[in-house]
């Protein structure tokens, strides 16, 4: 028997798993893909919102404020980079100032502090490249930026270190209440019996709830497209820059990343297909037009890639976090769209409270370890630190990704960790190999070689992002040289 089964390995599922790992419990997390953060958590704006945007009285407002306050401690414990760079909502015409005033009052009602409207002169001191027509902005210093994939990996690693079992490639094919008061959760490989099931399945949470016979609700995928700029443009902007929002979206923003790039996006379009993360030319044109209203001089010649993500929008337009009234032991954590990332720590706290109310006994472990050390980027070390590391492990002297200065030592570490990379995308998101200006053109063959060696599989079995995305086709001998090594060329 398992005490708690968590369905979904996004940032919310992994945050809940990490919180539960504090207690003397048997916990299993099931993820249908080959890695954590394979859905909404891998493709979003990566902003930790201050909390002025959500309607007062909603779960979004309550949990955003609490979640934002928890990030410093969590990121310190998990060794995850996090920067409170602040955000600006920019008024480009006088009529927009009224919207800023509404957001200011809403933010105060939610408990956001400090928060103020700044003048045009103050705005241009903070952001010299902003639209010259800008006349004021709402300034929220507590907003921040993070790498959501690195955060989710860190949560999963720390949960695993503290005893949580994580199963990948394990889609839930059935979940139902049994006569003995337990719940049965079935994957193609295993069946689990547990008194408590947490449904954190993101875009598919409505389908899991329906499968379990719990409350009915709907999740609509809302697509957002993005463009990423090269690091050579890192001094273009300093803060998270929003336009005045609409009822559908916070708008197309211009925002730095934690790793030194910046991006524009997302747009906001409701679609039907929960798997459609394709980027369209119409969408790209839309986000360029929107971003130019904020920063007219965008260096579009320095765009290095585009991507799209899907947000899980519930029919309530709020988070759905509650114990089922129809199925005992089943807890829905659905509709986690923005500010879901910002709220994730507080969502986990709320779920723990619900579990206690539903009868789960929580006894804290004496040996819980809250700390986890990241794969320290070679590119961030000084020369003396690099020499010392190479003396200890010569693999750190072999640069695999030239754009991001990622070494073989980092890639091997990423594979061998408690929740290790098993694909090209897994390596990319843990180390940034393949995320530079050439987008993997140079390093991908070398990463394939390392994955093949470390996982003990044929190069033909190495995937981009799990089964069905194999990168190479042909015969094994076509990729092996005369010395028996993988031929990178």
C-alpha positions in Angstrom: 0.0 0.0 0.0 1.1 3.6 -0.7 0.0 6.4 1.6 -0.3 9.0 -1.2 -0.2 8.8 -5.0 0.4 12.1 -6.9 -0.6 12.2 -10.5 1.5 14.7 -12.5 5.2 15.7 -12.4 4.9 19.4 -13.1 6.0 22.1 -10.7 2.9 21.7 -8.5 3.0 17.9 -8.3 6.7 18.0 -7.5 6.2 20.8 -4.9 3.6 18.7 -3.2 5.8 15.6 -3.4 8.7 17.5 -1.8 6.4 18.8 1.0 5.1 15.3 1.7 8.6 14.0 1.8 9.0 15.8 5.2 6.8 13.2 6.8 7.0 9.5 7.5 4.9 8.4 4.5 5.1 6.2 1.4 4.6 8.6 -1.5 4.6 7.8 -5.3 4.6 10.4 -8.0 3.4 9.3 -11.5 4.4 11.2 -14.6 3.2 10.2 -18.0 6.2 11.7 -19.8 9.9 10.7 -19.6 10.8 13.7 -17.4 9.4 16.2 -14.9 8.1 19.5 -16.1 7.2 18.2 -19.5 4.0 20.1 -19.8 3.0 23.7 -18.8 5.9 23.8 -16.3 8.5 23.8 -19.1 7.0 26.5 -21.3 5.8 29.5 -19.5 7.0 33.1 -18.7 9.0 32.0 -15.7 7.9 35.0 -13.7 7.2 34.9 -10.0 4.3 37.4 -9.9 3.9 40.1 -7.2 0.2 39.3 -6.8 -1.6 42.5 -7.9 -3.3 41.0 -11.0 -5.6 38.3 -9.4 -9.1 39.2 -8.4 -9.3 39.7 -4.6 -10.8 36.8 -2.7 -9.8 34.2 -5.3 -7.5 31.3 -4.6 -5.2 32.8 -7.2 -4.8 36.0 -5.2 -4.5 34.3 -1.8 -1.9 31.7 -3.0 0.1 34.0 -5.2 0.9 36.3 -2.3 1.8 33.5 0.1 3.7 31.6 -2.7 5.8 34.6 -3.7 6.9 35.1 -0.1 8.2 31.5 0.2 10.5 31.5 -2.8 13.6 32.9 -1.2 13.7 30.1 1.4 12.8 27.4 -1.1 15.4 28.5 -3.7 18.1 28.8 -1.0 17.4 25.3 0.2 17.3 23.8 -3.2 20.2 25.9 -4.7 18.0 27.3 -7.5 18.8 30.7 -8.9 16.1 33.3 -8.2 16.2 37.0 -8.7 13.7 39.6 -7.5 14.2 42.0 -10.3 10.8 43.7 -10.0 8.0 44.2 -12.6 6.5 47.2 -14.4 3.0 47.5 -15.9 3.5 50.3 -18.5 0.9 52.8 -19.6 1.6 54.0 -23.1 -1.3 56.4 -23.2 -3.1 58.5 -20.6 -6.2 56.3 -20.6 -4.1 53.4 -19.4 -3.2 55.2 -16.2 -6.7 54.5 -14.9 -6.0 50.8 -15.3 -2.8 51.2 -13.3 -4.8 52.8 -10.5 -7.2 49.9 -10.5 -4.3 47.4 -10.4 -2.8 49.4 -7.5 -5.9 49.2 -5.5 -6.4 45.6 -6.3 -2.8 44.8 -5.3 -3.3 46.6 -2.0 -6.4 44.6 -1.4 -4.4 41.4 -2.0 -1.7 42.5 0.3 1.1 43.3 -2.2 3.7 45.5 -0.6 5.6 47.6 -1.7 3.6 48.7 -4.8 3.4 52.1 -6.4 2.7 54.1 -9.6 5.9 55.8 -10.9 6.2 58.7 -13.2 7.5 58.8 -16.8 10.8 60.2 -15.5 11.2 57.4 -13.0 10.3 54.8 -15.6 12.9 55.9 -18.0 15.6 55.8 -15.3 14.7 52.1 -14.8 14.1 51.2 -18.4 15.9 53.5 -20.9 14.7 51.5 -23.9 11.0 51.7 -23.1 8.5 53.2 -25.6 9.0 57.0 -25.6 5.2 57.4 -25.4 5.1 55.7 -22.0 3.6 58.0 -19.4 3.6 56.0 -16.2 4.0 52.5 -14.8 3.0 50.3 -11.8 6.1 49.2 -10.1 6.2 46.0 -8.0 9.6 45.3 -6.6 8.8 41.8 -5.2 8.3 40.2 -8.7 11.0 37.9 -9.7 12.3 35.5 -12.4 13.3 31.8 -12.1 14.0 28.8 -14.3 10.8 26.7 -13.8 12.4 23.5 -15.2 15.4 23.8 -12.9 13.0 24.5 -10.0 10.9 21.4 -10.8 13.9 19.2 -11.2 15.3 20.4 -7.9 12.0 19.7 -6.1 11.9 16.2 -7.6 15.5 15.5 -6.7 15.0 16.6 -3.1 11.7 14.6 -2.9 13.5 11.5 -4.2 16.4 12.0 -1.8 13.8 12.0 1.0 12.1 8.8 -0.1 9.5 9.7 -2.7 9.2 7.2 -5.5 9.0 8.8 -9.0 7.7 6.8 -11.9 8.2 8.2 -15.4 6.5 7.0 -18.6 3.6 6.1 -16.4 0.3 7.5 -17.7 -2.7 6.8 -15.5 -5.1 4.6 -17.5 -7.6 4.0 -14.6 -8.3 5.4 -11.2 -11.3 4.4 -9.1 -12.5 4.0 -5.6 -12.5 0.4 -4.2 -14.9 -1.3 -1.8 -12.3 -1.4 0.9 -12.1 2.4 1.1 -8.9 2.6 -0.9 -8.3 4.0 -4.3 -6.8 2.1 -7.2 -4.5 3.9 -9.6 -3.4 1.9 -12.7 -0.6 2.6 -15.2 0.4 0.4 -18.1 3.1 -1.1 -15.9 1.9 -1.0 -12.3 -1.2 -0.7 -10.1 -1.1 1.2 -6.8 -3.6 1.2 -3.9 -3.7 4.2 -1.7 -6.2 6.0 0.6 -5.3 9.3 -1.0 -4.8 10.4 -4.6 -3.8 13.9 -5.6 -4.8 15.0 -9.1 -2.1 17.5 -10.3 -2.3 16.4 -13.9 -2.2 19.9 -15.5 -4.0 20.1 -18.8 -5.5 16.6 -18.2 -6.7 17.1 -14.6 -10.3 17.3 -15.8 -10.0 13.9 -17.5 -8.4 12.3 -14.4 -11.2 13.7 -12.2 -13.8 12.3 -14.6 -12.0 9.0 -14.7 -12.1 8.8 -10.9 -15.8 9.6 -10.7 -15.1 12.9 -8.9 -16.3 16.4 -9.7 -16.8 17.4 -13.3 -15.0 20.5 -14.6 -13.3 21.4 -17.9 -9.8 22.4 -18.7 -9.2 24.5 -21.9 -5.7 24.8 -23.3 -4.7 28.4 -23.8 -1.7 28.7 -26.1 1.0 31.3 -25.7 3.9 31.7 -28.1 7.3 33.2 -27.4 10.5 34.4 -29.0 13.9 34.1 -27.2 16.8 36.6 -27.9 20.5 35.9 -27.7 22.5 36.8 -24.6 24.4 39.5 -26.5 21.2 41.6 -26.0 21.1 41.0 -22.3 21.3 44.8 -21.5 18.2 45.6 -23.5 15.9 45.5 -20.5 16.3 45.2 -16.7 12.9 44.2 -15.3 9.7 42.2 -16.2 7.7 44.6 -18.4 4.0 44.2 -18.9 1.4 46.1 -20.9 -1.8 47.1 -19.2 -3.7 43.7 -19.0 -6.9 42.5 -20.6 -9.5 40.2 -19.1 -8.0 37.3 -21.0 -4.3 37.8 -20.3 -1.6 39.8 -18.6 -0.5 40.7 -22.1 2.5 40.3 -24.3 5.5 41.1 -22.1 9.2 41.7 -22.5 11.2 39.9 -19.9 14.7 38.9 -18.9 15.4 35.2 -18.2 17.4 34.0 -15.2 20.1 32.8 -17.6 20.8 36.1 -19.3 18.6 36.0 -22.4 15.3 37.9 -22.8 12.0 36.9 -24.4 8.9 38.5 -25.8 5.4 36.9 -25.5 3.1 35.2 -24.9 0.0 35.8 -26.9 -3.2 34.1 -25.6 -5.4 31.8 -27.8 -7.8 29.2 -26.5 -7.5 26.0 -28.6 -8.9 22.5 -28.5 -5.9 20.3 -28.9 -4.1 19.7 -25.5 -1.0 18.6 -27.4 -0.7 21.5 -29.9 2.5 23.4 -29.0 3.3 24.5 -32.5 4.4 28.0 -33.3 2.6 29.9 -36.0 3.8 32.8 -38.2 0.6 34.7 -37.3 1.4 34.2 -33.6 4.9 35.4 -34.0 3.7 38.5 -35.8 1.2 39.1 -33.0 3.8 38.9 -30.2 6.3 41.1 -32.1 3.6 43.8 -32.6 2.6 43.6 -28.9 6.2 43.7 -27.6 7.1 46.7 -29.8 4.4 48.7 -28.1 6.6 48.4 -25.0 10.1 48.3 -26.5 10.1 49.5 -30.1 13.8 48.8 -30.8 13.7 45.1 -30.4 16.8 43.5 -32.1 14.9 40.9 -34.0 18.0 39.8 -35.9 19.1 38.3 -32.5 16.2 35.9 -32.1 17.6 32.5 -31.5 14.5 30.3 -31.1 10.7 30.3 -30.6 8.4 28.0 -28.6 4.9 27.7 -27.3 3.3 26.6 -24.1 -0.2 25.7 -23.0 -1.9 27.0 -19.9 -4.6 24.9 -18.1 -7.6 27.2 -17.9 -10.5 25.9 -15.8 -14.2 26.8 -16.5 -14.1 28.5 -13.0 -11.2 30.7 -14.1 -9.7 30.0 -10.7 -7.6 27.3 -9.2 -9.6 24.1 -8.2 -8.0 22.8 -5.0 -10.3 20.7 -2.9 -11.1 17.3 -1.6 -13.8 15.5 -3.7 -17.2 15.4 -2.1 -18.0 12.4 -4.3 -14.9 10.2 -4.0 -13.2 9.9 -0.6 -9.5 10.5 -0.6 -9.4 12.1 -4.1 -8.0 15.6 -4.1 -8.3 17.9 -7.2 -5.5 20.4 -7.9 -6.6 21.6 -11.3 -6.9 24.7 -13.4 -3.4 25.8 -12.3 -2.7 28.5 -14.9 -0.9 31.8 -14.2 0.0 32.6 -11.4 0.4 28.8 -10.8 4.2 28.9 -10.8 4.2 31.8 -8.3 1.6 30.0 -6.2 3.1 26.5 -6.2 4.7 26.6 -2.7 1.4 27.8 -1.2 -0.6 25.3 -3.2 1.5 22.5 -1.7 0.8 23.9 1.8 -2.9 24.0 1.1 -2.9 20.4 -0.1 -1.1 19.2 3.0 -3.8 20.9 5.1 -6.5 19.2 3.1 -4.9 15.8 3.5 -4.8 16.4 7.3 -8.5 17.4 7.3 -9.3 14.3 5.3 -7.6 12.0 7.9 -4.0 11.6 6.8 -1.7 11.3 9.8 1.5 13.4 9.4 4.5 12.6 11.5 7.6 14.6 10.7 10.8 12.7 9.9 13.9 13.2 12.0 16.2 12.8 9.0 14.4 15.1 6.5 17.1 16.9 4.4 15.8 20.1 3.0 18.9 20.9 1.0 20.0 20.0 -2.5 23.0 21.1 -4.5 22.6 22.1 -8.1 24.8 21.2 -11.1 27.1 24.1 -10.7 27.6 25.8 -14.1 31.2 25.7 -15.3 30.6 29.0 -17.1 30.0 30.8 -13.7 33.4 29.7 -12.2 36.5 31.8 -12.2 39.7 30.5 -13.6 41.1 29.2 -10.4 37.9 27.4 -9.5 37.8 25.8 -13.0 41.4 24.6 -12.7 40.6 23.0 -9.3 37.5 21.3 -10.7 39.4 20.0 -13.7 42.1 18.6 -11.5 39.5 16.7 -9.5 37.6 15.6 -12.6 39.1 16.0 -16.1 35.7 15.7 -17.7 35.1 19.3 -16.7 37.9 20.3 -19.0 36.0 19.0 -22.1 33.6 21.7 -23.3 30.6 20.1 -25.1 28.4 23.1 -25.7 30.5 26.1 -26.9 27.6 28.6 -26.8 26.9 28.1 -23.1 30.3 26.7 -22.0 28.8 23.4 -20.8 31.3 20.6 -20.0 31.1 16.8 -20.2 31.4 16.8 -16.4 28.1 18.7 -16.0 26.3 16.5 -18.5 27.4 13.3 -16.8 26.3 14.8 -13.5 22.9 15.6 -15.0 22.5 12.0 -16.1 23.7 10.4 -12.8 21.6 12.6 -10.4 18.7 11.2 -8.3 16.2 12.3 -11.0 18.6 12.2 -13.9 18.3 13.2 -17.6 17.4 10.5 -20.1 17.1 12.5 -23.3 18.5 15.4 -25.2 15.9 17.8 -23.8 16.5 16.5 -20.3 20.2 17.5 -20.7 19.3 20.8 -22.3 17.1 21.9 -19.5 19.4 20.8 -16.7 22.7 22.2 -18.2 21.7 24.6 -21.0 23.6 22.5 -23.6 21.7 23.2 -26.8 20.1 26.4 -25.5 22.6 28.8 -26.9 22.6 30.7 -30.2 23.3 27.6 -32.4 20.5 25.7 -30.6 22.4 22.5 -30.4 23.9 22.5 -33.9 27.4 21.9 -32.5 26.8 20.0 -29.3 23.9 17.6 -30.0 26.0 14.8 -31.5 28.4 15.0 -28.6 25.5 14.9 -26.1 24.1 11.9 -27.9 27.4 10.2 -27.5 27.5 10.8 -23.7 23.9 9.7 -23.2 24.5 6.5 -25.2 27.6 5.8 -23.1 26.1 6.7 -19.7 22.8 5.0 -20.2 24.3 1.9 -21.8 22.1 2.1 -24.9 22.6 2.3 -28.7 22.9 5.8 -30.1 19.8 4.8 -32.1 17.8 4.6 -28.8 18.8 8.2 -27.7 15.7 10.4 -27.9 14.9 14.1 -28.0 12.2 13.8 -25.3 11.2 10.2 -24.8 10.0 7.2 -26.7 8.9 8.0 -30.3 11.4 10.9 -30.6 14.5 9.0 -31.5 17.0 11.2 -33.2 19.1 8.9 -35.4 17.9 6.4 -37.9 19.9 3.7 -39.7 22.1 0.9 -38.5 24.2 1.0 -35.4 27.4 0.4 -37.4 26.7 3.6 -39.4 27.4 5.6 -36.2 30.3 3.6 -34.7 33.9 4.3 -35.8 36.7 1.9 -36.2 37.6 2.2 -32.5 34.1 1.2 -31.4 33.2 4.8 -30.4 30.2 6.9 -31.5 31.1 9.0 -34.6 30.1 12.5 -33.7 30.3 13.7 -37.3 
